[in-house]
Amino acid sequence: GAVVSQHPSWVICKSGTSVKIECRSLDFQATTMFWYRQFPKQSLMLMATSNEGSKATYEQGVEKDKFLINHASLTLSTLTVTSAHPEDSSFYICSARSSVLSRNNEQFFGPGTRLTVL
Amino acid sequence: GENVEQHPSTLSVQEGDSAVIKCTYSDSASNYFPWYKQELGKRPQLIIDIRSNVGEKKDQRIAVTLNKTAKHFSLHITETQPEDSAVYFCAASRGGSNFGNEKLTFGTGTRLTIIP
């Protein structure tokens, strides 16, 4: 149980285009989903926290108009990188928390999406 | 906000020896401390976690100790094996409610290399 998937696993796009990344909880309902960005050889940096049906809460320094988050259901959250530029190239990882399955504050992580912007 | 520091950034250990990674945190309200193992290009895997009402927790070769007064916690891996080679991250979080939005703040990571 507590499986989180992401799609796509990797994507290459041209500068100026938009890319959508999906995060799904496959066998549970996720009350909260989190989006992280990880640059090479660096730690996971939280971008935003989202709850189903409400607006995402963005971390300081993260542009909400550039990184659009939609959490339309208890099993799906999407991150859209708008007008992507080479500096947006990174490993994007989502995680989900379940009110039923999460012990303490445990988060279940997706496999990540490698974004390369040319 | 919370700040989590992690040391060392790299650690090389002879196979069979022990490895210790240390973290400190700044928010005295944090009460959940997980440790993750991440292999290259893959998701972080939870390997052990501890709540603030416990000082030590052990799971086979892995143990975590917590000193809430000093605001630091450590990961101990004994009898290290080549497959233990990976990047390890500590993290800290407030709360304990399963309904909360409490976020994890990650440490900077430790690249552990086990030398055969």
Interface residues (C-beta under 8 A of the other chain):
Chain A: T31 T32 F34 Q42 S43 L44 M45 L46 T49 N51 T57 F91 I93 R97 S98 S99 V100 S102 R103 N104 N105 E106 Q107 F109 G110 P111 G112 R114
Chain B: Y32 P34 G41 K42 R43 P44 Q45 L46 D49 R51 F89 S93 R94 G95 G96 N98 F99 G100 N101 E102 K103 L104 T105 F106 G107 T108 G109
